[in-house]
Amino acid sequence: MKKQLSKQLASVSSSLVGQLFIAALLGAMQVFAFAPFEQWWVLYPSFIGVFLLLKQAQRHHQKLFLVSFIFNLSMFIATIHWVYVSMDLFGGMPSIINATLILLLAAYLALFPTFALWISHKIPSHSLAIRLLLILPSFWLIMDWVRGWFLTGFPWAYLGYSHADTPLVGFAPIFGVQGITLAILIICASLTLLLTKSSQKVAITLIVFLIATGYLLKQLTFTELQAPVKVALVQGNIDQNQKWKRDQLYPSLFKYLDLTEAGDNSDRENELIIWPESAIAALEIDMQRFLLPLSEELEQKGKTLLTGIINYDIHNDEYFNSIIMLGKLPKGQGYSQISPNRYKKHHLLPIGEFVPFEDFLRPLAPYFNLPMSSFQRGAEVQTNLQFGQSTLAAALCYEIAFPELLRKNVHEKTGILLTLSNDAWFGDSIGPDQHLEIARMRAIEFGRPLLRSTNNGVTAIYDSRGEELGRLPSNKAAVLRMQIQPAYGTTPYQQIGQTPLFIFCFLSLFLALILTKRQDT
């Protein structure tokens, strides 16, 4: 029976159609490694399977590229298909066009890891170990970096995000999330070598070393906890279809105010209240009759409010997706329209916040004319937000996926990481859970607590080790109140960023070149 099954599998994998089918299955299964499924282990059979498949297809370079492409295409379709939800609900285009656009996006993203797989197998080398342990991880990291930068970047679904609850997470404060990605790839390569009975001693040594090192690093602490701070994250759960309607502005604001004041108010002095991205769905300049009295009232009560709002620069006719602070604030930092105690989003979301080639795209469909899709960029480096007890490094929505951007704004005396978002665009899909998973990794990389306030979920709080302290259920108006401890200090990743990984890539490729030349002589 086993022999017959083995022959059938060999027969399927020997044809191009069979290889493409297997590659599609192996790629699609990777979605289960990420939130909300969090089955991190599926990455290992996925990569081992495709390594063995590519080994079989290696003689034909065109087939090799196609198999690699289908593997990555199915991975991205399975992992980011949730983008379709926003297009379907708010795009105003036929379903077939929406599906085609998602397919094109997935195909574009698949090109980057496909190139890494293809070139690592195309480069002449007689050693499977050199190919899988040196060449492939190096090109994979390089192409991940390009994917996170080219055309403003889309750094979603890095492999390392899936391993926040494994020993390998110990590499995050040292090398960032891509340090975990590198460890995953090397372990997958080593397991493949063991299965093919190649360089077994090296493979076993690497597996044991990486798991043990990750575990030991996980025990280290790089930041020092400070006095507790009271926080209240308010989740308004405002209907996305109603949010930007003028007659819904004040009903939404009263809802936020009611939620903020609900419950026992006896012990809320010095509380930091956080409303989500664009909770005030209007221009700041038009809301002064609301903001100024609210700020005075909060100051009298000893409270601070932080909220998303749209800033309009009347002199330059520019709009900014912004965060402002009201109420009790440090001397000289009190609220005004010119107060420096604010944040303007730097890394904008294509289509959602700015439209490339807008003269051509905007007339095509409502999807290219979403509310507030003509923002300007704030500065790349901005002063931390300040309140009486600590400081916050802010990231608005999509920005939290760019660790190097946040790294430029986190200092030794930055106490808290803050991200405001509105994932209501993506309904009940898996997108918001993946977004939260990405945000959690920032807390681990920088050794600081993270506050994530959203309109309808997932609102959550993590401590400085990335452990969840609490979250609110999605699609429910509620408040998450607790005390957190800011953390000061510096992690190795905060100091040196991805430089060690670039050095690894250079040295690995150089070593692979030397070893390959030695084999040829």
VMD Tcl script that draws the C-alpha trace (Angstrom):
set ca {
  {0.00 0.00 0.00}
  {2.80 2.41 0.97}
  {4.78 1.59 -2.16}
  {1.72 2.14 -4.33}
  {0.97 5.48 -2.65}
  {4.62 6.52 -3.02}
  {4.53 5.71 -6.73}
  {1.34 7.73 -7.17}
  {2.86 10.74 -5.42}
  {6.02 10.44 -7.51}
  {3.89 10.27 -10.65}
  {1.95 13.41 -9.69}
  {5.10 15.38 -8.82}
  {6.88 14.36 -12.02}
  {4.47 16.25 -14.30}
  {4.31 20.03 -14.55}
  {0.59 20.11 -13.73}
  {1.17 17.94 -10.69}
  {4.05 20.09 -9.50}
  {2.00 23.26 -9.86}
  {-0.88 21.70 -7.94}
  {1.40 20.62 -5.10}
  {3.11 24.03 -5.08}
  {-0.27 25.78 -4.79}
  {-1.27 23.62 -1.82}
  {2.07 24.11 -0.08}
  {1.87 27.88 -0.53}
  {-1.76 28.28 0.52}
  {-1.26 26.37 3.77}
  {1.04 29.13 5.04}
  {-1.95 31.33 5.86}
  {-2.58 29.09 8.88}
  {0.78 30.10 10.37}
  {-0.46 33.67 10.88}
  {-3.24 35.18 12.97}
  {-5.98 34.37 13.67}
  {-5.02 30.67 13.20}
  {-1.51 30.92 14.73}
  {-0.41 27.42 13.72}
  {3.23 28.45 13.26}
  {4.41 24.89 12.60}
  {2.76 24.73 9.15}
  {5.60 26.79 7.71}
  {7.96 23.85 8.09}
  {6.14 21.25 5.97}
  {5.32 24.04 3.52}
  {8.94 25.03 2.91}
  {10.36 21.52 3.15}
  {7.81 20.43 0.57}
  {8.64 23.21 -1.86}
  {12.40 22.71 -1.40}
  {12.02 19.07 -2.37}
  {9.71 20.00 -5.22}
  {12.18 22.55 -6.59}
  {15.00 20.05 -6.28}
  {13.03 17.83 -8.63}
  {12.25 20.70 -11.04}
  {15.74 22.18 -10.91}
  {16.89 21.00 -14.33}
  {14.32 23.13 -16.15}
  {14.71 26.80 -15.25}
  {11.38 27.89 -16.76}
  {9.55 25.20 -14.83}
  {11.54 26.15 -11.74}
  {10.38 29.77 -11.92}
  {6.76 28.75 -12.58}
  {6.64 26.32 -9.67}
  {8.19 28.93 -7.37}
  {5.74 31.57 -8.59}
  {2.65 29.41 -8.05}
  {3.87 28.55 -4.54}
  {4.17 32.20 -3.59}
  {1.10 33.33 -5.53}
  {-1.13 30.91 -3.63}
  {0.49 31.99 -0.37}
  {-0.33 35.66 -0.96}
  {-3.83 34.98 -2.27}
  {-4.60 32.97 0.87}
  {-2.96 35.49 3.19}
  {-4.09 38.89 1.87}
  {-7.39 38.03 0.19}
  {-9.08 40.16 2.88}
  {-8.16 43.30 0.89}
  {-11.07 42.24 -1.35}
  {-13.53 43.11 1.45}
  {-12.78 46.84 1.30}
  {-13.01 46.79 -2.49}
  {-16.30 44.91 -2.43}
  {-17.93 47.03 0.29}
  {-16.62 50.45 -0.68}
  {-15.10 50.11 -4.15}
  {-18.15 50.45 -6.32}
  {-16.76 48.05 -8.93}
  {-17.99 44.65 -10.19}
  {-16.83 41.60 -8.22}
  {-14.90 40.20 -11.17}
  {-12.80 43.36 -11.37}
  {-12.19 43.34 -7.61}
  {-11.08 39.70 -7.77}
  {-8.80 40.45 -10.71}
  {-7.17 43.33 -8.86}
  {-6.51 41.10 -5.84}
  {-5.00 38.47 -8.13}
  {-2.73 41.10 -9.71}
  {-1.66 42.38 -6.29}
  {-0.86 38.85 -5.12}
  {1.04 38.17 -8.35}
  {3.09 41.33 -7.90}
  {3.98 40.45 -4.30}
  {4.77 36.86 -5.27}
  {7.51 38.01 -7.65}
  {9.84 38.96 -4.78}
  {10.10 35.61 -2.94}
  {9.84 33.81 -6.28}
  {13.02 35.51 -7.44}
  {14.73 34.41 -4.22}
  {13.71 30.76 -4.73}
  {14.47 30.79 -8.44}
  {17.90 32.38 -8.34}
  {19.02 30.30 -5.36}
  {18.34 27.16 -7.42}
  {19.63 28.57 -10.70}
  {23.05 29.58 -9.39}
  {25.40 26.68 -10.13}
  {26.29 24.71 -6.99}
  {26.85 21.03 -6.40}
  {25.94 21.35 -2.73}
  {22.34 21.38 -1.51}
  {23.61 22.73 1.83}
  {25.20 25.79 0.20}
  {22.06 26.41 -1.79}
  {19.62 26.16 1.13}
  {21.70 27.46 4.03}
  {23.60 30.32 2.41}
  {22.13 31.43 -0.91}
  {18.38 31.10 -0.34}
  {18.11 32.83 3.08}
  {20.24 35.71 1.85}
  {18.18 36.36 -1.26}
  {14.94 35.84 0.67}
  {15.87 38.59 3.15}
  {17.02 40.89 0.36}
  {13.79 40.44 -1.57}
  {11.71 40.90 1.59}
  {13.51 44.19 2.12}
  {12.81 45.25 -1.48}
  {9.15 44.25 -1.11}
  {8.90 46.43 2.00}
  {10.40 49.43 0.18}
  {9.60 49.36 -3.55}
  {6.59 51.48 -4.61}
  {6.17 52.59 -0.95}
  {6.34 48.94 0.19}
  {4.00 46.22 1.41}
  {5.83 44.45 4.27}
  {2.97 42.13 5.17}
  {3.24 38.46 6.14}
  {6.94 38.33 6.96}
  {7.53 34.79 8.17}
  {8.80 35.96 11.56}
  {5.42 37.35 12.60}
  {4.07 33.82 12.95}
  {6.59 32.84 15.67}
  {5.86 35.33 18.46}
  {4.96 32.44 20.80}
  {7.99 30.26 20.06}
  {11.59 30.27 21.36}
  {12.69 31.94 18.10}
  {11.03 35.18 19.23}
  {14.16 35.79 21.29}
  {15.85 37.00 18.09}
  {13.35 39.89 17.64}
  {14.87 42.40 20.12}
  {18.30 41.65 18.60}
  {17.64 41.60 14.84}
  {13.97 42.55 14.46}
  {11.23 40.38 12.99}
  {13.45 39.42 10.04}
  {15.89 37.82 12.44}
  {13.13 35.32 13.19}
  {12.47 34.93 9.46}
  {16.12 34.03 8.93}
  {16.03 31.44 11.73}
  {12.86 29.87 10.26}
  {14.41 29.56 6.81}
  {17.61 28.00 8.15}
  {15.67 25.49 10.24}
  {13.49 24.58 7.23}
  {16.63 24.16 5.14}
  {18.27 22.02 7.84}
  {15.22 19.76 8.12}
  {15.28 19.34 4.34}
  {18.95 18.32 4.52}
  {18.13 15.75 7.18}
  {15.37 14.27 5.01}
  {17.70 14.07 2.01}
  {20.56 12.76 4.19}
  {22.82 15.66 3.22}
  {25.18 17.45 5.63}
  {23.29 15.94 8.55}
  {25.73 16.97 11.28}
  {25.64 20.58 10.13}
  {21.83 20.49 9.94}
  {21.38 19.08 13.45}
  {23.89 21.56 14.88}
  {22.10 24.52 13.30}
  {18.65 23.42 14.49}
  {19.80 22.91 18.08}
  {21.83 26.13 18.06}
  {19.00 28.33 16.75}
  {16.31 26.96 19.08}
  {18.59 27.06 22.13}
  {19.91 30.54 21.32}
  {16.41 31.88 20.71}
  {15.24 30.44 24.03}
  {18.16 31.97 25.95}
  {17.74 35.35 24.28}
  {14.04 35.28 25.15}
  {15.00 35.37 28.83}
  {16.88 38.67 28.45}
  {15.37 42.07 29.28}
  {16.72 45.20 27.62}
  {14.41 47.88 29.07}
  {13.46 48.96 32.59}
  {9.85 49.21 33.72}
  {8.59 52.52 35.11}
  {5.73 53.56 37.38}
  {2.28 52.36 36.24}
  {0.10 54.57 34.04}
  {-3.69 54.42 33.84}
  {-4.99 54.03 30.30}
  {-8.45 53.73 28.74}
  {-8.79 52.59 25.12}
  {-12.20 53.51 23.71}
  {-13.62 51.41 20.88}
  {-16.56 53.30 19.35}
  {-17.64 50.71 16.77}
  {-18.92 53.39 14.41}
  {-20.50 52.10 11.20}
  {-18.01 52.73 8.39}
  {-20.86 53.58 6.01}
  {-22.05 56.32 8.37}
  {-18.78 57.59 9.78}
  {-18.06 60.38 7.29}
  {-21.63 61.63 6.93}
  {-21.94 65.15 8.29}
  {-25.12 64.45 10.27}
  {-23.39 61.54 12.04}
  {-20.43 63.56 13.36}
  {-21.87 64.64 16.70}
  {-23.76 61.39 17.39}
  {-20.39 59.65 16.99}
  {-18.62 62.13 19.27}
  {-21.31 61.85 21.96}
  {-20.93 58.07 21.79}
  {-17.20 58.37 22.40}
  {-17.80 60.80 25.26}
  {-20.41 58.53 26.87}
  {-18.11 55.51 26.62}
  {-15.24 57.53 28.07}
  {-17.28 58.60 31.10}
  {-19.07 55.29 31.67}
  {-18.49 53.41 34.91}
  {-16.90 54.47 38.19}
  {-15.10 57.82 37.86}
  {-13.71 57.89 41.41}
  {-10.15 56.83 40.54}
  {-9.43 58.20 37.07}
  {-7.18 61.15 37.76}
  {-4.09 61.14 35.50}
  {-5.83 58.68 33.17}
  {-4.70 58.62 29.53}
  {-7.78 58.21 27.33}
  {-7.23 57.02 23.77}
  {-9.67 57.29 20.89}
  {-8.86 55.56 17.57}
  {-7.77 56.80 14.16}
  {-10.01 59.60 12.82}
  {-12.41 59.13 15.75}
  {-13.27 62.77 15.11}
  {-14.28 62.50 11.46}
  {-13.85 66.17 10.66}
  {-11.22 68.84 10.15}
  {-9.52 70.02 13.32}
  {-9.87 73.63 12.22}
  {-13.67 73.21 12.11}
  {-13.89 71.53 15.54}
  {-12.43 74.24 17.78}
  {-15.77 74.94 19.49}
  {-15.79 71.28 20.53}
  {-12.07 70.69 21.20}
  {-11.17 73.74 23.30}
  {-13.95 73.32 25.93}
  {-13.31 69.55 26.02}
  {-9.61 70.12 26.61}
  {-10.35 72.54 29.48}
  {-12.82 70.13 31.08}
  {-10.37 67.23 30.87}
  {-7.60 69.36 32.37}
  {-9.81 70.24 35.34}
  {-10.45 66.52 35.88}
  {-6.75 65.69 35.62}
  {-7.20 63.56 32.48}
  {-5.52 63.45 29.07}
  {-7.22 62.55 25.78}
  {-5.40 61.39 22.67}
  {-7.43 61.10 19.46}
  {-7.18 60.74 15.72}
  {-8.39 63.70 13.65}
  {-7.84 65.34 10.25}
  {-5.50 68.32 10.35}
  {-5.88 70.94 7.64}
  {-3.11 73.42 6.89}
  {-5.09 76.37 5.58}
  {-1.97 78.23 4.41}
  {-0.69 75.42 2.16}
  {-4.02 73.71 1.45}
  {-2.72 70.38 2.83}
  {-4.47 67.62 4.77}
  {-2.79 65.33 7.32}
  {-4.00 62.19 9.06}
  {-3.13 63.26 12.59}
  {-3.13 62.56 16.33}
  {-3.72 65.39 18.81}
  {-3.66 65.53 22.62}
  {-6.12 67.37 24.87}
  {-6.51 67.95 28.59}
  {-3.77 67.65 31.22}
  {-0.42 68.00 29.47}
  {3.12 69.13 30.33}
  {3.69 72.86 30.71}
  {3.94 74.52 27.32}
  {2.49 71.45 25.58}
  {-1.21 72.23 26.05}
  {-3.67 71.88 23.21}
  {-3.90 74.43 20.44}
  {-3.96 74.24 16.66}
  {-0.24 75.02 16.62}
  {0.74 72.81 19.56}
  {3.79 70.65 18.74}
  {2.31 67.85 20.86}
  {0.81 66.10 17.86}
  {1.66 63.51 15.23}
  {1.15 63.59 11.46}
  {1.17 60.29 9.59}
  {4.23 59.81 7.40}
  {3.79 56.48 5.59}
  {0.50 56.79 3.73}
  {-1.59 53.91 2.43}
  {-1.80 53.86 -1.39}
  {-5.37 54.38 -2.66}
  {-6.73 54.77 0.89}
  {-4.77 57.94 1.75}
  {-3.21 59.02 -1.50}
  {-3.89 57.98 -5.08}
  {-0.91 57.46 -7.39}
  {-1.60 58.63 -10.94}
  {-4.77 60.19 -9.53}
  {-5.66 62.11 -12.69}
  {-6.01 58.76 -14.43}
  {-7.37 56.57 -11.61}
  {-9.86 58.79 -9.80}
  {-12.34 58.96 -12.71}
  {-12.37 55.16 -13.08}
  {-14.30 54.08 -9.99}
  {-15.48 55.18 -6.52}
  {-12.76 52.98 -5.00}
  {-10.21 55.59 -6.06}
  {-12.25 58.35 -4.39}
  {-12.53 57.04 -0.84}
  {-13.16 59.66 1.89}
  {-9.98 61.51 2.82}
  {-7.73 59.99 0.15}
  {-5.66 63.11 -0.57}
  {-3.35 63.36 2.44}
  {0.13 64.82 2.62}
  {2.99 63.12 4.46}
  {4.16 64.20 7.87}
  {7.87 64.24 8.67}
  {9.64 60.88 8.84}
  {11.07 61.70 12.28}
  {8.79 63.46 14.77}
  {8.90 64.37 18.45}
  {7.31 61.80 20.76}
  {3.88 62.64 22.10}
  {4.08 63.77 25.72}
  {1.80 63.60 28.72}
  {2.48 63.97 32.41}
  {3.80 60.49 33.15}
  {5.57 59.32 30.00}
  {6.11 59.70 26.24}
  {4.66 57.81 23.29}
  {6.04 56.91 19.86}
  {3.07 56.91 17.51}
  {2.21 54.98 14.36}
  {-1.07 55.42 12.52}
  {-2.67 52.25 11.14}
  {-0.57 50.84 8.27}
  {2.61 52.50 9.60}
  {2.98 49.91 12.36}
  {4.04 47.40 9.67}
  {7.23 49.42 9.03}
  {9.60 48.70 11.93}
  {12.42 50.83 10.57}
  {10.13 53.88 10.52}
  {9.19 53.32 14.15}
  {12.83 52.66 15.06}
  {13.74 56.18 13.93}
  {11.19 57.59 16.38}
  {11.86 55.43 19.45}
  {14.39 56.85 21.90}
  {15.82 55.72 25.22}
  {13.15 57.74 27.07}
  {10.26 56.65 24.86}
  {8.01 54.85 27.32}
  {5.10 53.52 25.25}
  {4.35 52.48 21.67}
  {1.02 53.69 20.33}
  {-0.90 52.74 17.23}
  {-4.35 53.98 16.24}
  {-6.25 52.25 13.47}
  {-9.58 51.80 11.77}
  {-9.82 48.30 10.33}
  {-13.57 48.56 9.75}
  {-12.67 48.73 6.04}
  {-11.99 44.98 6.17}
  {-15.12 43.74 7.93}
  {-14.92 40.39 9.72}
  {-11.97 39.15 7.66}
  {-8.64 37.90 8.97}
  {-6.95 41.22 8.07}
  {-7.43 42.96 11.46}
  {-6.00 39.93 13.29}
  {-2.91 39.96 11.09}
  {-2.59 43.70 11.69}
  {-2.66 43.13 15.45}
  {-0.06 40.35 15.13}
  {2.26 42.78 13.35}
  {1.72 45.45 16.02}
  {2.52 42.96 18.77}
  {5.93 42.27 17.22}
  {6.84 45.95 17.58}
  {6.39 45.66 21.36}
  {8.80 42.70 21.38}
  {11.38 44.37 19.12}
  {11.53 47.57 21.18}
  {10.87 46.14 24.65}
  {8.00 48.54 25.35}
  {4.28 48.20 26.04}
  {2.03 48.77 23.05}
  {-1.43 50.35 23.03}
  {-3.60 49.65 19.99}
  {-6.86 51.56 19.79}
  {-9.25 50.84 16.91}
  {-12.74 51.79 15.80}
  {-14.21 48.28 15.84}
  {-11.33 45.90 16.64}
  {-8.91 44.57 17.41}
  {-8.29 46.95 20.35}
  {-5.62 45.48 22.63}
  {-2.76 46.15 25.05}
  {0.60 44.31 25.18}
  {3.31 44.60 27.79}
  {7.01 45.19 27.10}
  {7.57 41.48 26.38}
  {4.70 41.26 23.91}
  {2.37 39.44 26.30}
  {-1.28 40.36 25.90}
  {-2.72 42.22 28.89}
  {-6.22 42.62 27.49}
  {-8.33 43.08 24.38}
  {-11.86 44.08 23.45}
  {-14.20 41.90 21.39}
  {-14.54 43.03 17.80}
  {-17.62 44.89 16.54}
  {-18.63 46.01 20.02}
  {-18.59 49.47 21.59}
  {-16.54 49.16 24.76}
  {-13.63 50.52 26.81}
  {-10.44 48.69 27.80}
  {-9.17 50.12 31.09}
  {-6.05 49.01 32.93}
  {-2.65 50.06 34.20}
  {0.48 49.58 32.15}
  {4.16 50.14 32.91}
  {6.14 52.26 30.44}
  {9.66 50.99 29.77}
  {12.83 52.99 29.14}
  {16.03 51.78 27.59}
  {17.37 50.44 24.31}
  {17.16 47.06 22.60}
  {19.96 45.97 20.24}
  {17.55 46.17 17.30}
  {16.62 49.70 18.32}
  {20.31 50.67 18.19}
  {21.54 48.96 15.01}
  {18.43 47.95 13.08}
  {18.85 45.46 10.24}
  {22.57 46.07 9.71}
  {23.59 42.62 11.06}
  {21.21 40.94 8.61}
  {22.68 42.85 5.67}
  {26.15 41.76 6.83}
  {24.90 38.17 7.05}
  {23.59 38.33 3.48}
  {26.86 39.72 2.14}
  {29.06 37.23 4.00}
  {26.81 34.26 3.17}
  {26.78 35.00 -0.54}
  {30.54 35.62 -0.50}
  {31.12 32.32 1.32}
  {28.79 30.50 -1.08}
  {30.79 31.87 -4.01}
  {34.10 30.69 -2.53}
  {32.80 27.22 -1.64}
  {31.20 26.79 -5.06}
  {34.44 27.72 -6.83}
  {36.33 25.22 -4.71}
  {33.89 22.50 -5.73}
  {34.37 23.35 -9.40}
  {38.19 23.12 -9.24}
}
mol new
graphics top color blue
foreach p $ca { graphics top sphere $p radius 0.5 }
foreach p [lrange $ca 0 end-1] q [lrange $ca 1 end] { graphics top cylinder $p $q radius 0.2 }
display resetview
